[in-house]
Amino acid sequence: MNIARQIHTATTLENGSILVTGGQNKYILDSAELYNPTTGIWTTTGSMNVARYHHTASTLANGLVLVAGGVNGPHLLNSAELYNPATGTWTSTGSMSVVRAYHTASTLENGLVLVTGGQHSMIINSAELYNPSTGTWTPTGSMNAARYLHTVSLLANGSVLVAGGYNGDNYIDSAEVYNSSTGNWTTTGSMSVTRQYYTSSLLANGSVLVIGGHSSDGVLSSAEFYNPSTETWTITGSMDFLRSRHTACLFANGVVLVAGGYASDAYLNSAELYNSSTGTWTPTESMNVGRYLHTASTLVNGSVLVVGGYNSGGVLNSAELYQSI
């Protein structure tokens, strides 16, 4: 990349390019850049109106990218803005009802964007919806538990699964499901362990695989999957490495690639593959450098692009490709 960054976002555009926004190095960044998978070249594009990290970025049905919330120095943000890939420019849009960072954002089947939880002056359970047609936010049902550093997964039936995180006092194992038709949340089965800074991946069979993270017992290697039909969690094979703040990417063949992360005072360059058919992990080629707080994106050609992050050498601007097998 042109600029070293961590805690940024990476979003796949309709043309297959990867848009990287914001993040942090010595400074909080408003810059954005594009990766062209055909040429392997990074190009600077328009900068955001507000520098931010720990924000969210969501692709809308119209091809625009919505960036919302985050951190700017001592301030948490409620502002939001839209990136237009056709012009490479940003436009301010309606602000969220509350400031929030460390939240999640999901584009629903109806085109609305659901934002959940995060950090305010306290950890919050509120949720709200962004309407791309009007550029406005509307409160929706609040979660049963306040949480941040959780994950969110859009299920095959259009519902949204939120799980884990931290509530300011304790790590959380609880999970709940949002019904986009009613705007209500329903408590569902809890995970086997509490986790934050973990990953979740929606598998082809409709189940959700959660991997690693951090709990009150330290960094985790365990994995488990949620079955929406039974509303239960089942433990599956554990990774070879403890890891937190890693990335996970799903390939078309159902295999999940996990890369990097942090564990036991070490920045990891290791990577491993989860076979959803057998529930087992296999080591694969390691990254060239250890990193965490990076991003990973599956490209249209099936490769995975890993970008930025942090290790003992500082904030990274390097990127590398994993070729799918």
Buried (B, 14 or more C-beta within 10 A) or exposed (E): BEBBBBBBBBBBBEEEBBBBBBBBBEEBBBBBBBBEBEEEEBEEBBBBBBBBBBBBBBBBEEEBBBBBBBBBEEEBBBBBBBBBBEEBEBEEBBBBEBBBBBBBBBBBEEEBBBBBBBBBEEBBBBBBBBBBEEBEBEEBBBBBBBBBBBBBBBBEEEBBBBBBBBBEEEBBBBBBBBBBEEBEBEEBBBBBBBBBBBBBBBBEEEBBBBBBBBBEEEBBBBBBBBBBEEBEBEEBBBBEBBBBBBBBBBBEEEBBBBBBBBBEEBBBBBBBBBBBEEBEBEEBEBBEBBBBBBBBBBBEEEBBBBBBBBBEEEBBBBBBEBEBE
